[in-house]
Amino acid sequence: MQVLTVTGMTCGGCAKSVEKAVIRVAPDAGPKVDLAAGKVSFADGVDTAQVIQAIERAGFGASPA
């Protein structure tokens, strides 16, 4: 699993937006968002740079954990 730190998530709706952003890039990535920890994990083999860009387009910050 790959893990990113996500900034700006404050509610369940935010977490759902981050999850959808990852799915748009890689439908089979199986993202798991941990709102309390501010992290999202997803399958290995997915282009991390594309996921970061998608999360940023959704209005959040993202960086490798």
mmJSON file of the N, C-alpha and C atoms, coordinates in Angstrom:
{"data_MODEL":{"atom_site":{
"group_PDB":["ATOM","ATOM","ATOM","ATOM","ATOM","ATOM","ATOM","ATOM","ATOM","ATOM","ATOM","ATOM","ATOM","ATOM","ATOM","ATOM","ATOM","ATOM","ATOM","ATOM","ATOM","ATOM","ATOM","ATOM","ATOM","ATOM","ATOM","ATOM","ATOM","ATOM","ATOM","ATOM","ATOM","ATOM","ATOM","ATOM","ATOM","ATOM","ATOM","ATOM","ATOM","ATOM","ATOM","ATOM","ATOM","ATOM","ATOM","ATOM","ATOM","ATOM","ATOM","ATOM","ATOM","ATOM","ATOM","ATOM","ATOM","ATOM","ATOM","ATOM","ATOM","ATOM","ATOM","ATOM","ATOM","ATOM","ATOM","ATOM","ATOM","ATOM","ATOM","ATOM","ATOM","ATOM","ATOM","ATOM","ATOM","ATOM","ATOM","ATOM","ATOM","ATOM","ATOM","ATOM","ATOM","ATOM","ATOM","ATOM","ATOM","ATOM","ATOM","ATOM","ATOM","ATOM","ATOM","ATOM","ATOM","ATOM","ATOM","ATOM","ATOM","ATOM","ATOM","ATOM","ATOM","ATOM","ATOM","ATOM","ATOM","ATOM","ATOM","ATOM","ATOM","ATOM","ATOM","ATOM","ATOM","ATOM","ATOM","ATOM","ATOM","ATOM","ATOM","ATOM","ATOM","ATOM","ATOM","ATOM","ATOM","ATOM","ATOM","ATOM","ATOM","ATOM","ATOM","ATOM","ATOM","ATOM","ATOM","ATOM","ATOM","ATOM","ATOM","ATOM","ATOM","ATOM","ATOM","ATOM","ATOM","ATOM","ATOM","ATOM","ATOM","ATOM","ATOM","ATOM","ATOM","ATOM","ATOM","ATOM","ATOM","ATOM","ATOM","ATOM","ATOM","ATOM","ATOM","ATOM","ATOM","ATOM","ATOM","ATOM","ATOM","ATOM","ATOM","ATOM","ATOM","ATOM","ATOM","ATOM","ATOM","ATOM","ATOM","ATOM","ATOM","ATOM","ATOM","ATOM","ATOM","ATOM","ATOM","ATOM","ATOM","ATOM","ATOM"],
"id":[1,2,3,4,5,6,7,8,9,10,11,12,13,14,15,16,17,18,19,20,21,22,23,24,25,26,27,28,29,30,31,32,33,34,35,36,37,38,39,40,41,42,43,44,45,46,47,48,49,50,51,52,53,54,55,56,57,58,59,60,61,62,63,64,65,66,67,68,69,70,71,72,73,74,75,76,77,78,79,80,81,82,83,84,85,86,87,88,89,90,91,92,93,94,95,96,97,98,99,100,101,102,103,104,105,106,107,108,109,110,111,112,113,114,115,116,117,118,119,120,121,122,123,124,125,126,127,128,129,130,131,132,133,134,135,136,137,138,139,140,141,142,143,144,145,146,147,148,149,150,151,152,153,154,155,156,157,158,159,160,161,162,163,164,165,166,167,168,169,170,171,172,173,174,175,176,177,178,179,180,181,182,183,184,185,186,187,188,189,190,191,192,193,194,195],
"type_symbol":["N","C","C","N","C","C","N","C","C","N","C","C","N","C","C","N","C","C","N","C","C","N","C","C","N","C","C","N","C","C","N","C","C","N","C","C","N","C","C","N","C","C","N","C","C","N","C","C","N","C","C","N","C","C","N","C","C","N","C","C","N","C","C","N","C","C","N","C","C","N","C","C","N","C","C","N","C","C","N","C","C","N","C","C","N","C","C","N","C","C","N","C","C","N","C","C","N","C","C","N","C","C","N","C","C","N","C","C","N","C","C","N","C","C","N","C","C","N","C","C","N","C","C","N","C","C","N","C","C","N","C","C","N","C","C","N","C","C","N","C","C","N","C","C","N","C","C","N","C","C","N","C","C","N","C","C","N","C","C","N","C","C","N","C","C","N","C","C","N","C","C","N","C","C","N","C","C","N","C","C","N","C","C","N","C","C","N","C","C","N","C","C","N","C","C"],
"label_atom_id":["N","CA","C","N","CA","C","N","CA","C","N","CA","C","N","CA","C","N","CA","C","N","CA","C","N","CA","C","N","CA","C","N","CA","C","N","CA","C","N","CA","C","N","CA","C","N","CA","C","N","CA","C","N","CA","C","N","CA","C","N","CA","C","N","CA","C","N","CA","C","N","CA","C","N","CA","C","N","CA","C","N","CA","C","N","CA","C","N","CA","C","N","CA","C","N","CA","C","N","CA","C","N","CA","C","N","CA","C","N","CA","C","N","CA","C","N","CA","C","N","CA","C","N","CA","C","N","CA","C","N","CA","C","N","CA","C","N","CA","C","N","CA","C","N","CA","C","N","CA","C","N","CA","C","N","CA","C","N","CA","C","N","CA","C","N","CA","C","N","CA","C","N","CA","C","N","CA","C","N","CA","C","N","CA","C","N","CA","C","N","CA","C","N","CA","C","N","CA","C","N","CA","C","N","CA","C","N","CA","C","N","CA","C","N","CA","C","N","CA","C","N","CA","C","N","CA","C"],
"label_alt_id":[null,null,null,null,null,null,null,null,null,null,null,null,null,null,null,null,null,null,null,null,null,null,null,null,null,null,null,null,null,null,null,null,null,null,null,null,null,null,null,null,null,null,null,null,null,null,null,null,null,null,null,null,null,null,null,null,null,null,null,null,null,null,null,null,null,null,null,null,null,null,null,null,null,null,null,null,null,null,null,null,null,null,null,null,null,null,null,null,null,null,null,null,null,null,null,null,null,null,null,null,null,null,null,null,null,null,null,null,null,null,null,null,null,null,null,null,null,null,null,null,null,null,null,null,null,null,null,null,null,null,null,null,null,null,null,null,null,null,null,null,null,null,null,null,null,null,null,null,null,null,null,null,null,null,null,null,null,null,null,null,null,null,null,null,null,null,null,null,null,null,null,null,null,null,null,null,null,null,null,null,null,null,null,null,null,null,null,null,null,null,null,null,null,null,null],
"label_comp_id":["MET","MET","MET","GLN","GLN","GLN","VAL","VAL","VAL","LEU","LEU","LEU","THR","THR","THR","VAL","VAL","VAL","THR","THR","THR","GLY","GLY","GLY","MET","MET","MET","THR","THR","THR","CYS","CYS","CYS","GLY","GLY","GLY","GLY","GLY","GLY","CYS","CYS","CYS","ALA","ALA","ALA","LYS","LYS","LYS","SER","SER","SER","VAL","VAL","VAL","GLU","GLU","GLU","LYS","LYS","LYS","ALA","ALA","ALA","VAL","VAL","VAL","ILE","ILE","ILE","ARG","ARG","ARG","VAL","VAL","VAL","ALA","ALA","ALA","PRO","PRO","PRO","ASP","ASP","ASP","ALA","ALA","ALA","GLY","GLY","GLY","PRO","PRO","PRO","LYS","LYS","LYS","VAL","VAL","VAL","ASP","ASP","ASP","LEU","LEU","LEU","ALA","ALA","ALA","ALA","ALA","ALA","GLY","GLY","GLY","LYS","LYS","LYS","VAL","VAL","VAL","SER","SER","SER","PHE","PHE","PHE","ALA","ALA","ALA","ASP","ASP","ASP","GLY","GLY","GLY","VAL","VAL","VAL","ASP","ASP","ASP","THR","THR","THR","ALA","ALA","ALA","GLN","GLN","GLN","VAL","VAL","VAL","ILE","ILE","ILE","GLN","GLN","GLN","ALA","ALA","ALA","ILE","ILE","ILE","GLU","GLU","GLU","ARG","ARG","ARG","ALA","ALA","ALA","GLY","GLY","GLY","PHE","PHE","PHE","GLY","GLY","GLY","ALA","ALA","ALA","SER","SER","SER","PRO","PRO","PRO","ALA","ALA","ALA"],
"label_asym_id":["A","A","A","A","A","A","A","A","A","A","A","A","A","A","A","A","A","A","A","A","A","A","A","A","A","A","A","A","A","A","A","A","A","A","A","A","A","A","A","A","A","A","A","A","A","A","A","A","A","A","A","A","A","A","A","A","A","A","A","A","A","A","A","A","A","A","A","A","A","A","A","A","A","A","A","A","A","A","A","A","A","A","A","A","A","A","A","A","A","A","A","A","A","A","A","A","A","A","A","A","A","A","A","A","A","A","A","A","A","A","A","A","A","A","A","A","A","A","A","A","A","A","A","A","A","A","A","A","A","A","A","A","A","A","A","A","A","A","A","A","A","A","A","A","A","A","A","A","A","A","A","A","A","A","A","A","A","A","A","A","A","A","A","A","A","A","A","A","A","A","A","A","A","A","A","A","A","A","A","A","A","A","A","A","A","A","A","A","A","A","A","A","A","A","A"],
"label_entity_id":["1","1","1","1","1","1","1","1","1","1","1","1","1","1","1","1","1","1","1","1","1","1","1","1","1","1","1","1","1","1","1","1","1","1","1","1","1","1","1","1","1","1","1","1","1","1","1","1","1","1","1","1","1","1","1","1","1","1","1","1","1","1","1","1","1","1","1","1","1","1","1","1","1","1","1","1","1","1","1","1","1","1","1","1","1","1","1","1","1","1","1","1","1","1","1","1","1","1","1","1","1","1","1","1","1","1","1","1","1","1","1","1","1","1","1","1","1","1","1","1","1","1","1","1","1","1","1","1","1","1","1","1","1","1","1","1","1","1","1","1","1","1","1","1","1","1","1","1","1","1","1","1","1","1","1","1","1","1","1","1","1","1","1","1","1","1","1","1","1","1","1","1","1","1","1","1","1","1","1","1","1","1","1","1","1","1","1","1","1","1","1","1","1","1","1"],
"label_seq_id":[1,1,1,2,2,2,3,3,3,4,4,4,5,5,5,6,6,6,7,7,7,8,8,8,9,9,9,10,10,10,11,11,11,12,12,12,13,13,13,14,14,14,15,15,15,16,16,16,17,17,17,18,18,18,19,19,19,20,20,20,21,21,21,22,22,22,23,23,23,24,24,24,25,25,25,26,26,26,27,27,27,28,28,28,29,29,29,30,30,30,31,31,31,32,32,32,33,33,33,34,34,34,35,35,35,36,36,36,37,37,37,38,38,38,39,39,39,40,40,40,41,41,41,42,42,42,43,43,43,44,44,44,45,45,45,46,46,46,47,47,47,48,48,48,49,49,49,50,50,50,51,51,51,52,52,52,53,53,53,54,54,54,55,55,55,56,56,56,57,57,57,58,58,58,59,59,59,60,60,60,61,61,61,62,62,62,63,63,63,64,64,64,65,65,65],
"pdbx_PDB_ins_code":[null,null,null,null,null,null,null,null,null,null,null,null,null,null,null,null,null,null,null,null,null,null,null,null,null,null,null,null,null,null,null,null,null,null,null,null,null,null,null,null,null,null,null,null,null,null,null,null,null,null,null,null,null,null,null,null,null,null,null,null,null,null,null,null,null,null,null,null,null,null,null,null,null,null,null,null,null,null,null,null,null,null,null,null,null,null,null,null,null,null,null,null,null,null,null,null,null,null,null,null,null,null,null,null,null,null,null,null,null,null,null,null,null,null,null,null,null,null,null,null,null,null,null,null,null,null,null,null,null,null,null,null,null,null,null,null,null,null,null,null,null,null,null,null,null,null,null,null,null,null,null,null,null,null,null,null,null,null,null,null,null,null,null,null,null,null,null,null,null,null,null,null,null,null,null,null,null,null,null,null,null,null,null,null,null,null,null,null,null,null,null,null,null,null,null],
"Cartn_x":[0.83,0.0,0.873,0.42,1.053,0.229,0.888,0.197,0.575,-0.437,-0.222,-0.806,-0.167,-0.727,-1.593,-2.806,-3.737,-4.069,-3.916,-4.25,-5.551,-6.289,-7.526,-8.781,-8.642,-9.827,-10.351,-11.614,-12.183,-13.473,-13.998,-15.275,-15.386,-16.443,-16.673,-16.846,-17.436,-17.593,-16.248,-15.331,-13.968,-13.313,-13.443,-12.84,-13.403,-14.705,-15.336,-14.8,-14.573,-14.021,-12.624,-11.809,-10.458,-10.536,-11.415,-11.586,-11.971,-12.916,-13.358,-12.233,-11.402,-10.277,-9.313,-9.031,-8.133,-8.776,-10.057,-10.758,-10.785,-10.882,-10.868,-9.563,-8.462,-7.148,-6.975,-7.387,-7.179,-8.397,-9.36,-10.605,-10.427,-9.335,-9.118,-8.132,-7.865,-6.842,-7.274,-8.582,-9.071,-8.66,-8.901,-8.445,-9.144,-8.381,-8.912,-8.478,-9.453,-9.177,-9.307,-8.295,-8.323,-8.412,-9.631,-9.873,-9.114,-9.159,-8.512,-7.005,-6.39,-4.936,-4.545,-5.519,-5.214,-4.415,-4.789,-4.035,-4.983,-4.452,-5.158,-4.17,-4.626,-3.787,-4.476,-3.651,-4.172,-3.156,-3.57,-2.772,-1.435,-0.444,0.842,0.633,1.544,1.467,0.68,0.053,-0.689,0.288,0.189,1.075,0.772,1.679,1.477,1.33,2.113,2.045,0.658,0.062,-1.288,-2.313,-2.143,-3.064,-2.945,-1.716,-1.513,-2.185,-2.001,-2.629,-4.146,-4.71,-6.165,-6.685,-5.971,-6.378,-6.275,-5.219,-5.061,-6.157,-6.538,-7.64,-8.952,-9.08,-10.285,-10.261,-9.137,-9.081,-8.324,-7.538,-6.796,-5.307,-4.5,-3.068,-2.731,-1.694,-1.289,0.213,0.819,2.256,2.537,3.662,4.006,4.09,3.564,3.555,4.928],
"Cartn_y":[-1.191,0.0,1.252,2.236,3.548,4.433,5.371,6.251,7.698,8.56,9.992,10.711,11.803,12.704,13.706,13.909,14.827,15.95,17.186,18.335,18.957,19.528,20.211,19.376,18.101,17.263,17.569,17.989,18.328,17.579,16.829,16.153,14.91,14.172,12.971,13.259,14.4,14.78,15.005,15.614,15.816,14.469,13.555,12.231,11.532,11.671,11.057,11.69,12.996,13.678,13.174,12.954,12.433,11.016,10.206,8.834,8.833,9.682,9.755,10.228,11.148,11.64,10.506,9.658,8.519,7.548,7.286,6.345,6.846,8.171,8.713,8.379,8.414,8.115,6.614,5.848,4.396,3.707,3.313,2.727,1.505,0.775,-0.426,-0.209,1.045,1.349,0.988,0.88,0.534,1.52,2.831,3.81,3.664,3.911,3.926,5.248,6.065,7.38,7.312,7.815,7.927,9.416,9.88,11.302,11.797,11.046,11.473,11.628,10.728,10.771,11.674,12.048,12.871,12.124,10.859,10.028,9.285,8.948,8.067,7.004,5.768,4.668,4.065,3.526,2.926,1.921,1.13,0.01,0.444,-0.417,-0.222,-0.286,0.318,0.278,1.42,2.231,3.395,4.571,5.399,6.554,7.589,7.698,8.592,10.042,10.467,11.857,12.18,11.241,11.459,11.537,10.704,10.73,12.066,12.528,13.818,14.932,14.948,15.973,15.916,14.72,14.571,15.082,14.77,15.238,16.757,17.315,18.772,19.437,18.83,19.37,19.358,18.405,18.323,19.354,20.085,21.17,20.867,19.8,19.404,19.366,19.368,19.191,17.722,17.269,15.863,15.749,14.871,14.621,13.222,12.629,11.302,11.326,10.288,10.219,9.846],
"Cartn_z":[0.0,0.0,0.0,-0.736,-0.718,0.211,0.874,1.809,1.515,1.488,1.34,2.541,2.924,3.919,3.165,3.642,2.987,3.958,3.501,4.338,3.852,4.792,4.459,4.627,4.99,5.232,6.632,6.701,8.003,8.32,7.347,7.587,6.712,6.916,6.133,4.649,4.336,2.933,2.266,3.012,2.5,2.223,3.16,3.003,1.771,1.536,0.363,-0.92,-0.901,-2.075,-2.398,-1.368,-1.566,-2.129,-1.565,-2.054,-3.535,-3.914,-5.308,-6.222,-5.732,-6.539,-6.863,-5.881,-6.117,-7.103,-6.938,-7.814,-9.254,-9.447,-10.806,-11.521,-10.792,-11.376,-11.567,-10.574,-10.598,-9.989,-10.818,-10.317,-9.416,-9.586,-8.779,-7.637,-7.273,-6.265,-4.846,-4.61,-3.282,-2.208,-2.42,-1.436,-0.091,0.955,2.32,2.947,3.318,3.881,5.392,6.087,7.549,7.871,8.1,8.34,9.561,10.651,11.899,11.736,10.973,10.777,9.609,8.778,7.615,6.566,6.331,5.39,4.452,3.291,2.364,1.913,1.899,1.41,0.194,-0.706,-1.925,-2.449,-3.407,-3.906,-4.49,-4.327,-4.99,-6.498,-7.23,-8.683,-9.291,-8.455,-8.934,-8.981,-10.015,-10.172,-9.084,-8.125,-6.98,-7.417,-8.384,-8.849,-9.4,-10.125,-10.656,-9.533,-8.511,-7.371,-6.643,-6.419,-5.747,-6.547,-7.855,-8.692,-8.59,-8.589,-8.5,-7.161,-6.086,-4.759,-4.688,-5.269,-5.274,-6.102,-7.226,-8.034,-7.246,-6.319,-5.485,-4.355,-4.217,-3.245,-1.968,-1.968,-0.771,-1.08,-0.043,-0.217,-0.052,-0.744,-0.626,-0.815,-0.013,-0.118,0.414,-0.007,0.518,2.041,2.669,4.143,4.661],
"occupancy":[1.0,1.0,1.0,1.0,1.0,1.0,1.0,1.0,1.0,1.0,1.0,1.0,1.0,1.0,1.0,1.0,1.0,1.0,1.0,1.0,1.0,1.0,1.0,1.0,1.0,1.0,1.0,1.0,1.0,1.0,1.0,1.0,1.0,1.0,1.0,1.0,1.0,1.0,1.0,1.0,1.0,1.0,1.0,1.0,1.0,1.0,1.0,1.0,1.0,1.0,1.0,1.0,1.0,1.0,1.0,1.0,1.0,1.0,1.0,1.0,1.0,1.0,1.0,1.0,1.0,1.0,1.0,1.0,1.0,1.0,1.0,1.0,1.0,1.0,1.0,1.0,1.0,1.0,1.0,1.0,1.0,1.0,1.0,1.0,1.0,1.0,1.0,1.0,1.0,1.0,1.0,1.0,1.0,1.0,1.0,1.0,1.0,1.0,1.0,1.0,1.0,1.0,1.0,1.0,1.0,1.0,1.0,1.0,1.0,1.0,1.0,1.0,1.0,1.0,1.0,1.0,1.0,1.0,1.0,1.0,1.0,1.0,1.0,1.0,1.0,1.0,1.0,1.0,1.0,1.0,1.0,1.0,1.0,1.0,1.0,1.0,1.0,1.0,1.0,1.0,1.0,1.0,1.0,1.0,1.0,1.0,1.0,1.0,1.0,1.0,1.0,1.0,1.0,1.0,1.0,1.0,1.0,1.0,1.0,1.0,1.0,1.0,1.0,1.0,1.0,1.0,1.0,1.0,1.0,1.0,1.0,1.0,1.0,1.0,1.0,1.0,1.0,1.0,1.0,1.0,1.0,1.0,1.0,1.0,1.0,1.0,1.0,1.0,1.0,1.0,1.0,1.0,1.0,1.0,1.0],
"B_iso_or_equiv":[0.0,0.0,0.0,0.0,0.0,0.0,0.0,0.0,0.0,0.0,0.0,0.0,0.0,0.0,0.0,0.0,0.0,0.0,0.0,0.0,0.0,0.0,0.0,0.0,0.0,0.0,0.0,0.0,0.0,0.0,0.0,0.0,0.0,0.0,0.0,0.0,0.0,0.0,0.0,0.0,0.0,0.0,0.0,0.0,0.0,0.0,0.0,0.0,0.0,0.0,0.0,0.0,0.0,0.0,0.0,0.0,0.0,0.0,0.0,0.0,0.0,0.0,0.0,0.0,0.0,0.0,0.0,0.0,0.0,0.0,0.0,0.0,0.0,0.0,0.0,0.0,0.0,0.0,0.0,0.0,0.0,0.0,0.0,0.0,0.0,0.0,0.0,0.0,0.0,0.0,0.0,0.0,0.0,0.0,0.0,0.0,0.0,0.0,0.0,0.0,0.0,0.0,0.0,0.0,0.0,0.0,0.0,0.0,0.0,0.0,0.0,0.0,0.0,0.0,0.0,0.0,0.0,0.0,0.0,0.0,0.0,0.0,0.0,0.0,0.0,0.0,0.0,0.0,0.0,0.0,0.0,0.0,0.0,0.0,0.0,0.0,0.0,0.0,0.0,0.0,0.0,0.0,0.0,0.0,0.0,0.0,0.0,0.0,0.0,0.0,0.0,0.0,0.0,0.0,0.0,0.0,0.0,0.0,0.0,0.0,0.0,0.0,0.0,0.0,0.0,0.0,0.0,0.0,0.0,0.0,0.0,0.0,0.0,0.0,0.0,0.0,0.0,0.0,0.0,0.0,0.0,0.0,0.0,0.0,0.0,0.0,0.0,0.0,0.0,0.0,0.0,0.0,0.0,0.0,0.0],
"pdbx_formal_charge":[null,null,null,null,null,null,null,null,null,null,null,null,null,null,null,null,null,null,null,null,null,null,null,null,null,null,null,null,null,null,null,null,null,null,null,null,null,null,null,null,null,null,null,null,null,null,null,null,null,null,null,null,null,null,null,null,null,null,null,null,null,null,null,null,null,null,null,null,null,null,null,null,null,null,null,null,null,null,null,null,null,null,null,null,null,null,null,null,null,null,null,null,null,null,null,null,null,null,null,null,null,null,null,null,null,null,null,null,null,null,null,null,null,null,null,null,null,null,null,null,null,null,null,null,null,null,null,null,null,null,null,null,null,null,null,null,null,null,null,null,null,null,null,null,null,null,null,null,null,null,null,null,null,null,null,null,null,null,null,null,null,null,null,null,null,null,null,null,null,null,null,null,null,null,null,null,null,null,null,null,null,null,null,null,null,null,null,null,null,null,null,null,null,null,null],
"auth_seq_id":[1,1,1,2,2,2,3,3,3,4,4,4,5,5,5,6,6,6,7,7,7,8,8,8,9,9,9,10,10,10,11,11,11,12,12,12,13,13,13,14,14,14,15,15,15,16,16,16,17,17,17,18,18,18,19,19,19,20,20,20,21,21,21,22,22,22,23,23,23,24,24,24,25,25,25,26,26,26,27,27,27,28,28,28,29,29,29,30,30,30,31,31,31,32,32,32,33,33,33,34,34,34,35,35,35,36,36,36,37,37,37,38,38,38,39,39,39,40,40,40,41,41,41,42,42,42,43,43,43,44,44,44,45,45,45,46,46,46,47,47,47,48,48,48,49,49,49,50,50,50,51,51,51,52,52,52,53,53,53,54,54,54,55,55,55,56,56,56,57,57,57,58,58,58,59,59,59,60,60,60,61,61,61,62,62,62,63,63,63,64,64,64,65,65,65],
"auth_comp_id":["MET","MET","MET","GLN","GLN","GLN","VAL","VAL","VAL","LEU","LEU","LEU","THR","THR","THR","VAL","VAL","VAL","THR","THR","THR","GLY","GLY","GLY","MET","MET","MET","THR","THR","THR","CYS","CYS","CYS","GLY","GLY","GLY","GLY","GLY","GLY","CYS","CYS","CYS","ALA","ALA","ALA","LYS","LYS","LYS","SER","SER","SER","VAL","VAL","VAL","GLU","GLU","GLU","LYS","LYS","LYS","ALA","ALA","ALA","VAL","VAL","VAL","ILE","ILE","ILE","ARG","ARG","ARG","VAL","VAL","VAL","ALA","ALA","ALA","PRO","PRO","PRO","ASP","ASP","ASP","ALA","ALA","ALA","GLY","GLY","GLY","PRO","PRO","PRO","LYS","LYS","LYS","VAL","VAL","VAL","ASP","ASP","ASP","LEU","LEU","LEU","ALA","ALA","ALA","ALA","ALA","ALA","GLY","GLY","GLY","LYS","LYS","LYS","VAL","VAL","VAL","SER","SER","SER","PHE","PHE","PHE","ALA","ALA","ALA","ASP","ASP","ASP","GLY","GLY","GLY","VAL","VAL","VAL","ASP","ASP","ASP","THR","THR","THR","ALA","ALA","ALA","GLN","GLN","GLN","VAL","VAL","VAL","ILE","ILE","ILE","GLN","GLN","GLN","ALA","ALA","ALA","ILE","ILE","ILE","GLU","GLU","GLU","ARG","ARG","ARG","ALA","ALA","ALA","GLY","GLY","GLY","PHE","PHE","PHE","GLY","GLY","GLY","ALA","ALA","ALA","SER","SER","SER","PRO","PRO","PRO","ALA","ALA","ALA"],
"auth_asym_id":["A","A","A","A","A","A","A","A","A","A","A","A","A","A","A","A","A","A","A","A","A","A","A","A","A","A","A","A","A","A","A","A","A","A","A","A","A","A","A","A","A","A","A","A","A","A","A","A","A","A","A","A","A","A","A","A","A","A","A","A","A","A","A","A","A","A","A","A","A","A","A","A","A","A","A","A","A","A","A","A","A","A","A","A","A","A","A","A","A","A","A","A","A","A","A","A","A","A","A","A","A","A","A","A","A","A","A","A","A","A","A","A","A","A","A","A","A","A","A","A","A","A","A","A","A","A","A","A","A","A","A","A","A","A","A","A","A","A","A","A","A","A","A","A","A","A","A","A","A","A","A","A","A","A","A","A","A","A","A","A","A","A","A","A","A","A","A","A","A","A","A","A","A","A","A","A","A","A","A","A","A","A","A","A","A","A","A","A","A","A","A","A","A","A","A"],
"auth_atom_id":["N","CA","C","N","CA","C","N","CA","C","N","CA","C","N","CA","C","N","CA","C","N","CA","C","N","CA","C","N","CA","C","N","CA","C","N","CA","C","N","CA","C","N","CA","C","N","CA","C","N","CA","C","N","CA","C","N","CA","C","N","CA","C","N","CA","C","N","CA","C","N","CA","C","N","CA","C","N","CA","C","N","CA","C","N","CA","C","N","CA","C","N","CA","C","N","CA","C","N","CA","C","N","CA","C","N","CA","C","N","CA","C","N","CA","C","N","CA","C","N","CA","C","N","CA","C","N","CA","C","N","CA","C","N","CA","C","N","CA","C","N","CA","C","N","CA","C","N","CA","C","N","CA","C","N","CA","C","N","CA","C","N","CA","C","N","CA","C","N","CA","C","N","CA","C","N","CA","C","N","CA","C","N","CA","C","N","CA","C","N","CA","C","N","CA","C","N","CA","C","N","CA","C","N","CA","C","N","CA","C","N","CA","C","N","CA","C","N","CA","C","N","CA","C","N","CA","C"],
"pdbx_PDB_model_num":[1,1,1,1,1,1,1,1,1,1,1,1,1,1,1,1,1,1,1,1,1,1,1,1,1,1,1,1,1,1,1,1,1,1,1,1,1,1,1,1,1,1,1,1,1,1,1,1,1,1,1,1,1,1,1,1,1,1,1,1,1,1,1,1,1,1,1,1,1,1,1,1,1,1,1,1,1,1,1,1,1,1,1,1,1,1,1,1,1,1,1,1,1,1,1,1,1,1,1,1,1,1,1,1,1,1,1,1,1,1,1,1,1,1,1,1,1,1,1,1,1,1,1,1,1,1,1,1,1,1,1,1,1,1,1,1,1,1,1,1,1,1,1,1,1,1,1,1,1,1,1,1,1,1,1,1,1,1,1,1,1,1,1,1,1,1,1,1,1,1,1,1,1,1,1,1,1,1,1,1,1,1,1,1,1,1,1,1,1,1,1,1,1,1,1]
}}}
